[in-house]
Amino acid sequence: MKSEFDTTVVENIPQGIIKATIQLAVIKAKKSPLIEYMQKNIKREVDINEVRSRLAKISGSLSQEIIEGRAERTYAVNK
């Protein structure tokens, strides 16, 4: 049930702010699996050797993937 006061307050707020507020509430209400994983496994301080060890386990070349992705985007734009 809306009162006259409730409607007046909403009318004075720009629509963009209302949308952003609703989107933020939805995001806060739902946690993505990535966010849940990060919250469970994040540490305040991480040893640089641990970071290097984890990065060393990643196979492939990140720079090569970036170059290929850039080539695909450039090709699609010039098409």
ZIZILIN-V569240 format. One record per pair of residues at least 6 apart in sequence whose C-alpha atoms are under 7 Angstrom apart, sorted by the first residue. I is the first residue (numbers start at 1). J is the second residue. Records with the same first field share a line. If there is no record, write none. Layout:
I = J / J
This chain:
none
